[in-house]
Amino acid sequence: MSTFYSHHSERLNAYRLMWIIILFDLPTQTISERKTYTEFRKNILELGFNMFQFSIYTRPCRSREHADTQVKKLEKILPQRGKIGILTITDKQFAMMKVYYGKASVPAPEGYEQLMLF
């Protein structure tokens, strides 16, 4: 494989591979609301999402089509109440995220390709 093709292929993959980010704020004041929150969280974990921080979960997808399929699955399990955002971005965009703990910067999140190696 030529160097050009290899580099070109890697660059295209960074834009083809996708991440779904789900952000949610659900009510938790009553026992019933806490149960709904717990069930929703359990369901998104079963769909392959990982906690990025409280109420923000991420999931890598191999293509836009795969991401669209996963979003449809998410839409089927949305709770009746609360605010939920679903964001789909490329692996390249995800890798450009800057993450801080206080003012201390931490390494960028691992991209999809690195994640798949583990």
N, C-alpha and C positions, 0 to 999 in steps of 0.2 A: 504494500500500500504506500502510495507516495505521501510525502510530508504534507503537501498541499491538501490532499484528500482527507488525511487524518485530521489536520487542523480545521478544515472546513466542516467536516462531519461533527467534531466536538462542538464547534460554534453553533451549528444548527441544532444539535441536541439540547444545548443550554436554553434554546428558545422553544423547542418542542416539548420538553419535559415540563410538567406543570406542578404547581402546589395549590392545594385548596386550604384556605385559612378560614376558620369559622370563629366568629366573635359573638359572644352572647351575654346577655344580662337578663336573667330570669328571676322572677319574684321568689323569695324564700321565707316569707314571714309566717306562713302556716305550715302545719305538718303535711298537708296535701301538696302545697307548693314545693316543699323540700323533696317530697317523694318524686314529683314531676322532674325537678332538677336532677336528682340522682338517676332516674331512668334515662333521661336525655343524655347525660354524661356517659352512662354505661353503653347506650346505643351508639354514640359516636366513637367510643373506644372500640366497640365490636366492628365498626366500619373501617378500622385501621388508622384512626386519628391518634395523634400523640399530643399531650399537653405541652404547650409552649410556655404559658403562664396561666394563672387562674382565668377561666372563662375564655381562653384563646387556645384553639387546637389546630394542628396542621396535619396535612397528609400529602405525600408525594404521589404523583400520577404519571404514567408513562407517556401520555398524550393528551391533547385537548379533548378528544372523544372520551377517553377514560375519565377525565375530570368531569365532563358533562354527565356521564353515567353516575358518578359518585355524588354529584350535586343533586341529581334527581332522587337518589336514595335518601339524601339528607332531607330534602323537601318533604318526603313522606313521613319523617319522624319528628317534624317540628312540633314543639308544644303549642298549645292554644294561646298562651300568654307569654309576654317577654319580648325583648328586642334581640333579633338575631341577624348578623351580617355574614354573608358568604362571599369570600373574595377568591378569585382564581388568578394566579400570577405565574409567570414563567420561572424556571429554575434559575435563570440568569438574574431576574429581578429579586428572587428570594435570597440569592447569594450576596446581593449588594446591600442587604439589610445591615444596619449598624445596631448593635446591641450593647447596652450599658447596664452595669449594676452601680447605681449612684452615678458618680462621674467617671468611674473606671470602665474603660472599654474592654470588651471581651471579643474573642475571635468571632468572625462572621459565622452564621449557622452553616452547617454542612449542607452542601448541595445534594440533589437527588442521587447523582452517580456515586458520591462517597457513601451515602446512606445505604445504597444497595449492596455495598461490599461487606457490610456487617451482618 
